Amino acid sequence: MTSSWFLNTVSLMATTVAALLIFLYVYKAPRLADAWQSPEGRAAYAQHQRRLVISVGLLAAWLLIQGVGVILL
C-alpha cells in the first residue's frame, strides 16, 4: 500500500462524507420559500428542490460506489 493510494482513499472518503452531509441538509432543509412566494414561485422552488435532491443524491451514491470499489480492490 503506497502513500498515494492512502491519500487518495482518505480524500475520496472525505469527499463522500461531505456529499452525504450536503444531501442530508438539502433533503431535510426547511421549506422557507412557502411563506413568501407566490403559488407559481412555490411550484418552481419545489421543482428546483426536488432536482437538487436527486442530483446530490446521485453524486453521493456514485462517491459511495467509488469508495467501496477503492477499498475492495
C-alpha positions as CSV (number, residue, x, y, z in Angstrom):
1,M,0.0,0.0,0.0
2,T,1.6,3.2,-1.2
3,S,1.2,6.6,0.4
4,S,-0.5,8.0,-2.7
5,W,-3.2,5.2,-2.5
6,F,-3.7,6.0,1.1
7,L,-4.1,9.7,0.4
8,N,-6.5,9.1,-2.5
9,T,-8.6,6.8,-0.3
10,V,-8.8,9.3,2.5
11,S,-9.6,12.2,0.2
12,L,-12.3,10.1,-1.5
13,M,-13.8,9.2,1.9
14,A,-13.8,12.9,3.0
15,T,-15.5,13.9,-0.3
16,T,-18.1,11.2,0.2
17,V,-18.9,12.2,3.7
18,A,-19.2,15.8,2.6
19,A,-21.5,14.9,-0.2
20,L,-23.7,12.8,2.2
21,L,-23.9,15.7,4.6
22,I,-24.9,18.1,1.8
23,F,-27.5,15.6,0.7
24,L,-29.0,15.3,4.2
25,Y,-29.0,19.1,4.5
26,V,-30.8,19.6,1.2
27,Y,-33.2,16.7,1.8
28,K,-34.2,18.0,5.3
29,A,-33.9,21.7,4.6
30,P,-36.9,23.7,5.8
31,R,-39.3,25.0,3.2
32,L,-38.6,28.7,3.7
33,A,-40.0,29.8,0.4
34,D,-43.5,28.6,1.2
35,A,-44.2,31.7,3.3
36,W,-43.2,34.5,1.0
37,Q,-43.6,33.2,-2.6
38,S,-46.5,33.2,-5.0
39,P,-48.0,29.8,-5.9
40,E,-46.0,29.8,-9.1
41,G,-42.9,30.6,-7.2
42,R,-43.6,27.8,-4.7
43,A,-44.1,25.3,-7.6
44,A,-40.8,26.4,-9.2
45,Y,-39.0,26.2,-5.9
46,A,-40.4,22.7,-5.2
47,Q,-39.2,21.5,-8.6
48,H,-35.8,23.0,-8.1
49,Q,-35.5,21.5,-4.7
50,R,-36.5,18.1,-6.0
51,R,-33.9,18.2,-8.8
52,L,-31.3,19.3,-6.4
53,V,-32.0,16.4,-4.0
54,I,-31.8,14.0,-6.9
55,S,-28.6,15.3,-8.3
56,V,-26.8,15.5,-4.9
57,G,-28.2,12.0,-4.0
58,L,-26.7,10.6,-7.3
59,L,-23.4,12.3,-6.6
60,A,-23.3,10.8,-3.1
61,A,-24.3,7.4,-4.3
62,W,-21.6,7.5,-7.0
63,L,-18.9,8.5,-4.5
64,L,-20.0,5.7,-2.2
65,I,-19.7,3.2,-5.0
66,Q,-16.2,4.5,-5.8
67,G,-15.2,4.4,-2.2
68,V,-16.3,0.8,-1.8
69,G,-14.5,0.0,-5.1
70,V,-11.3,1.5,-3.8
71,I,-11.4,-0.3,-0.5
72,L,-12.3,-3.7,-2.0
73,L,-9.9,-3.6,-5.0
